[in-house]
Every structure is written in C-alpha cells, then in structure tokens.
Amino acid sequence: MCDFLCWRRSDLTSCARIGCVRFPGRPLCSRCPAMPFSAQPPASGERYALSASLDNARHLSSLLRAVHFQDHATCLATASGLRVTVEDAKCIQANAFIQAEIFQEFSVQEESVMFRISLSVLLDCLTIFGTSSLPGTSTALRMCYRGYGYPLMLFLEEGGVVTVCKINTQEPDELLDFDFCSTKVVNKIILQSEGLREAFAELDMTSEVLQITMSPDKPYFRLSTFGNAGSAHLDYPRDSDLMEAFHCNQTQTNRYKVSLLKPSTKALALSCKVSIRTDAQGFLSLQYMIRNEDGQICFVEYYCCPDENITEAEL
C-alpha cells in the first residue's frame, strides 16, 4: 500500500500506482474526479467536527511559531475561527487568532471544538516541505478533526507531492482567564511595531525586569531596564509619530520579568502594530497585528502577570 491518497467518489482510499489529494488550484491525477478538494465528501460518510483548508500553510505556521515557547498548545475552533493558546507557569499566556476568513474553507460542526496538541510536532508537520518555498510555489494544507479522542489529520501538498500526517490529541487543560475586557482596561496605547522593536534593541536586556510606566502626564510612556550596565530609560511622547493612539487614565508603573516577555518578541518581529494595555492590577496585554503575505490581518496576544516581588518603595 503506497503512502499517497486518492479521492474516489465518497471514499478516501489508497492508490496502488499513483494518487493525490485535491487542493484548490492544484492539478488532479488522471483517475481522480474533477471535484475541488474543499467540496469533496469525507471518507465513508464521516462527519468532521473541524475541517479547514489553506492555499499556503506558511500563513498558519508563521503565526504558530510566534507563540511557540512551550511544547504543547490548546486549540479552540468556533465559527469565528481558530485560537491557539500556549501558557507557561500560570504567569504568561499567548493566543494566536486565525479568523475563519483567512481559510479557503473553514467548517465547525459544533458550537466549539477544543483539544490539546503538541505544538512542536504540529509545526514540524506544517513545515515538512521546508520553511521556505521556491518562488511561485506554496504548500497547500487541509486539516481535519473528527472529534474527541481522534487525531488531527493534516494533508499537505507541494509540487505534486502529498504528505499525510496524523497527530495525537489530548484532553485540553483548563486555561487561565485574564478577564481582560475593555471596561477593565485602565491604560491603552497603540504603537507602530517599529518603535517597540527599536526599544528592545536599545534597552539592556541583561535586566531581570522591564518596567513600564504609562501616564496621562509626562513621561507618558516609558520603558526602563536595570541591567549590568546600569539603568536605562526610553520615553515616548504622546505626540510621537510612532504613537497611533494614546488613552491613559491614571499613572501606572509596573515591572514584568524579561524572561516572560522575551517569547513575545517573535510576534513583535512579524507585526506592524502593537496595542499595549494594562488593568487596575497591573496585568499586561500585548496585542500584535500581523499582516500575512496576502495582506490578510491576524492577531497574536500575550498576557503577562506583573512581578509580585517588587515593592511600592522600589517603584
């Protein structure tokens, strides 16, 4: 039995000589029906709880790499799209949001579908043809999940070669609820990502903490580190060309462990804008707006707890 799969009528069966899985815009083998991949019925009348297809798997893999700081992730699919959540030590949470409109096909048969998966394995599968393709080529993806207890199935095709991956899923863990609704936000600014990238390059990252000051008065928005070379401060005036929105209601100064914030630099590198928000307890939200190769917008959001070991006197 060969490794290639061929759609025949309503069955997904192995093909003894040659076979293919139909992807949008990709050629069929001579013995496959002229039916678009997204329209083909599931095998043996199977009903998938989740099915989705993408013309370019890199749109998904690049977002997932932006939240890949732990081996496992929790996936939640609803009619709105797919959310992939990664947590560490109940202190930081990252969410990658891929709206349903990004996919060429996105179907969820239940109100929500949730499972835990190895993010490392998922990324390895999505990039099985390499992290970059030749000009004019891309890796097409079809993703299927039958439901609780079943593996996540990936069909990937590039240049006429098809790979089928089955990734075991697990019972999802209970996720932290940062309850970061708009009514609880005390301070919020929106910066062009270029400004924050420059800050991370200039500040002394040997510091254990990053101190963030947000205020309706000067210094407005200040980033501070306390590393081996001493203290460093970087101020942004509210009328800076990099500042797209400034809504600060009260002066807040909070410190966050650099070790917790470093994973977010992956999303920062991909983003064009970043929204920085804090609530009354000092919890931090970093929401990155990312535009993919086709100009479509996705979001990656990081939540981080303030450093509880810092006293008011130190601030």
C-alpha positions as a printed Julia matrix, in Angstrom:
315×3 Matrix{Float64}:
   0.0    0.0     0.0
   1.53   3.31   -1.04
   1.63   6.48    1.05
  -0.32   8.57   -1.42
  -4.06   9.01   -1.1
  -6.64   9.37   -3.82
 -10.23  10.65   -3.6
 -12.67   8.32   -5.37
 -16.33   9.13   -5.21
 -17.1    9.34   -1.48
 -14.17   7.29   -0.24
 -10.64   8.27    0.71
  -8.69   5.19   -0.39
  -5.1    4.22   -1.04
  -3.99   4.23   -4.65
  -1.78   1.35   -5.82
   0.05   3.25   -8.6
  -0.4    6.99   -8.21
  -2.62   9.23   -6.22
  -3.29  12.73   -4.98
  -5.32  14.72   -2.55
  -7.14  17.54   -4.28
  -6.2   21.05   -3.17
  -7.66  24.29   -4.52
  -5.9   25.28   -7.71
  -3.84  22.06   -7.84
  -3.99  19.5   -10.71
  -5.74  16.18  -10.28
  -4.33  12.83  -11.25
  -5.93  11.26  -14.32
  -8.08   8.87  -12.28
  -9.49  11.41   -9.78
 -12.88  13.07  -10.27
 -12.79  16.73  -11.27
 -14.02  17.92   -7.89
 -12.49  20.72   -5.82
 -10.77  19.45   -2.68
 -12.84  21.61   -0.35
 -16.06  20.2    -1.8
 -15.18  16.54   -1.58
 -17.1   14.46    0.95
 -15.36  12.92    3.95
 -14.36   9.29    3.82
 -17.18   6.75    4.24
 -19.64   9.5     5.12
 -17.52  10.6     8.09
 -18.55  13.87    9.66
 -15.63  16.01   10.78
 -16.1   18.26   13.79
 -13.49  20.58   12.25
 -12.28  20.86    8.67
 -10.27  23.65    7.12
  -8.06  24.3     4.11
  -5.38  26.85    3.28
  -3.65  27.54   -0.02
  -0.48  28.45    1.87
   0.38  26.57    5.07
   3.03  29.21    5.93
   0.22  31.58    6.9
  -0.56  29.22    9.78
   2.97  28.07   10.65
   4.35  31.62   10.94
   1.65  32.56   13.46
   2.15  29.38   15.45
   5.89  29.99   15.64
   5.08  33.37   17.23
   3.55  31.56   20.25
   5.88  28.57   20.3
   7.61  28.88   23.67
   6.17  25.66   25.13
   5.78  22.22   23.57
   2.0   21.96   23.88
  -0.89  24.2    22.93
  -4.66  24.2    23.33
  -6.7   24.7    20.15
 -10.22  26.13   20.18
 -12.24  26.26   16.98
 -15.52  28.15   16.68
 -17.44  29.59   13.75
 -15.28  32.74   14.11
 -12.01  30.91   13.53
  -9.18  29.12   15.29
  -7.49  30.18   18.54
  -4.24  28.5    19.62
  -3.25  29.12   23.27
   0.09  28.5    24.98
   0.77  29.06   28.69
   3.78  28.92   30.99
   3.75  28.67   34.8
   0.34  30.35   35.0
   2.18  33.66   34.57
   2.04  34.21   30.82
  -0.44  33.26   28.13
  -0.14  33.66   24.36
  -3.02  33.4    21.91
  -2.79  33.21   18.12
  -6.07  34.1    16.4
  -6.69  32.95   12.84
 -10.06  34.23   11.62
 -12.28  31.93    9.58
 -11.96  34.31    6.61
  -8.23  33.54    6.36
  -9.01  29.94    5.35
 -10.29  28.97    1.92
 -12.6   26.58    3.76
 -13.44  26.58    7.46
 -16.2   24.42    8.92
 -17.02  23.69   12.57
 -19.96  21.34   13.12
 -20.29  22.01   16.85
 -20.56  25.21   18.87
 -16.89  24.8    19.74
 -14.19  22.18   19.25
 -11.31  22.05   21.72
  -8.25  19.83   22.05
  -4.63  19.89   23.25
  -1.82  19.08   20.85
   1.95  19.04   20.6
   2.76  22.4    19.04
   6.3   21.26   18.26
   5.01  18.27   16.26
   2.35  20.38   14.53
   4.98  22.88   13.37
   7.25  20.09   12.19
   4.39  18.73   10.07
   3.37  22.11    8.67
   6.96  22.75    7.57
   7.66  19.23    6.34
   8.45  20.63    2.87
  10.73  23.28    4.37
  10.18  26.69    5.93
  10.54  28.47    2.58
   9.36  27.51   -0.86
  10.61  28.24   -4.35
   9.18  31.39   -5.97
   5.67  30.75   -7.22
   5.16  27.63   -5.12
   3.46  27.08   -1.77
   2.4   24.23    0.48
  -1.36  23.64    0.43
  -3.0   22.37    3.6
  -6.17  20.54    4.5
  -6.84  19.93    8.2
  -9.47  17.54    9.6
 -10.51  16.54   13.11
 -13.3   14.04   13.79
 -13.72  14.88   17.46
 -12.75  13.83   20.99
 -10.2   11.03   21.07
  -9.31  11.26   17.38
  -6.05  12.57   15.89
  -5.73  15.81   13.98
  -5.15  14.93   10.32
  -3.08  17.12    8.02
  -2.9   16.72    4.25
  -0.03  18.76    2.79
   0.81  19.09   -0.9
   3.56  20.87   -2.73
   4.74  20.33   -6.3
   2.53  17.26   -6.72
   3.92  15.52   -3.63
   1.45  14.77   -0.86
   2.18  14.06    2.8
  -0.46  12.89    5.28
   0.16  13.45    8.99
  -1.83  12.23   11.98
  -1.11  14.0    15.27
  -2.48  12.6    18.51
  -4.67  14.97   20.5
  -5.12  15.18   24.26
  -7.62  16.33   26.84
  -7.36  20.15   26.97
  -6.13  21.77   30.17
  -8.11  24.46   31.95
  -6.81  27.81   30.71
  -6.2   30.97   32.68
  -8.89  33.62   32.33
  -7.21  37.02   32.47
 -10.65  38.65   32.14
  -9.14  41.49   30.13
 -12.38  43.06   28.92
 -12.35  46.64   27.63
 -14.22  48.0    30.66
 -11.36  46.91   32.97
  -8.58  48.49   30.91
  -7.02  51.46   32.71
  -4.38  52.5    30.17
  -4.01  51.72   26.48
  -1.68  52.85   23.73
  -1.19  51.71   20.15
   2.32  51.91   18.71
   3.81  51.13   15.35
   5.78  47.95   15.97
   8.94  49.55   14.63
   9.09  51.71   17.76
   8.9   48.77   20.14
  11.42  46.75   18.14
  13.89  49.62   18.44
  13.26  49.78   22.2
  14.02  46.1    22.7
  17.22  46.56   20.69
  18.39  49.58   22.7
  17.42  48.61   26.24
  19.7   46.46   28.4
  18.14  43.02   28.32
  20.5   41.71   30.98
  17.92  43.27   33.31
  15.69  40.79   35.12
  12.67  43.07   34.75
  11.18  45.52   32.28
   9.47  48.44   33.99
   6.58  50.05   32.11
   5.21  53.46   33.06
   2.0   54.72   31.47
   0.63  58.1    32.46
  -1.66  60.9    31.21
   1.23  63.26   32.07
   4.97  63.14   31.4
   6.74  60.81   30.79
   3.53  59.44   29.15
   5.03  56.09   28.11
   8.39  54.94   29.5
  10.28  51.66   29.29
  13.04  51.06   31.85
  15.59  48.32   32.49
  18.08  47.79   35.31
  20.87  45.65   33.91
  24.6   45.14   34.3
  25.36  48.5    32.67
  23.0   50.39   34.99
  19.55  51.86   34.49
  18.22  52.72   31.05
  15.03  54.61   30.19
  13.3   55.13   26.87
  10.46  57.67   26.67
   7.74  58.07   24.04
   5.86  61.4    23.92
   2.16  61.14   23.27
   2.54  63.1    20.02
   5.28  60.8    18.69
   4.97  59.75   15.04
   5.12  56.16   16.3
   2.12  56.65   18.6
  -1.17  55.86   16.83
  -3.47  56.03   19.89
  -2.99  57.19   23.47
  -5.64  56.57   26.14
  -4.19  56.77   29.65
  -6.47  57.46   32.61
  -4.02  57.19   35.5
  -0.33  56.85   36.21
   0.8   53.24   36.49
   4.27  51.79   36.96
   4.64  48.02   36.85
   7.52  45.61   36.41
   7.45  42.4    34.38
  10.03  39.63   34.22
  12.03  39.9    31.0
  12.12  36.1    30.82
   8.33  36.1    30.47
   8.24  38.87   27.87
  11.01  37.54   25.62
   8.77  35.0    23.84
   6.56  37.86   22.64
   9.42  39.27   20.55
   8.69  36.55   17.97
   5.26  38.1    17.38
   6.73  41.6    17.55
   9.11  40.77   14.7
   6.16  39.81   12.45
   3.79  42.61   13.44
   3.06  46.07   12.05
   1.23  47.49   15.1
   1.04  46.65   18.79
  -1.61  47.53   21.35
  -0.33  47.81   24.95
  -2.94  47.65   27.71
  -2.93  47.39   31.49
  -5.7   46.86   34.02
  -6.01  48.06   37.62
  -3.97  45.09   38.95
  -1.13  45.76   36.53
  -1.76  42.78   34.26
  -0.31  43.45   30.83
  -1.79  42.75   27.41
   0.33  42.97   24.26
  -1.77  42.55   21.13
   0.16  42.3    17.86
  -1.45  42.95   14.49
   0.22  40.77   11.85
  -0.31  41.07    8.09
   0.47  37.91    6.11
   1.87  37.63    2.57
  -1.6   38.08    1.08
  -2.32  41.21    3.12
  -4.75  39.45    5.48
  -4.79  40.52    9.13
  -4.29  38.13   12.07
  -3.62  38.77   15.74
  -1.31  37.38   18.4
  -1.94  38.42   22.01
   0.25  37.96   25.06
  -0.97  38.33   28.66
   1.61  38.73   31.43
   1.37  38.98   35.21
   3.26  41.78   36.97
   6.28  40.88   39.09
   4.84  40.43   42.58
   8.29  40.57   44.2
   8.56  44.31   43.56
   7.53  46.58   46.41
   5.97  50.04   46.14
   9.18  51.56   47.57
  11.24  50.07   44.73
   8.91  51.61   42.17
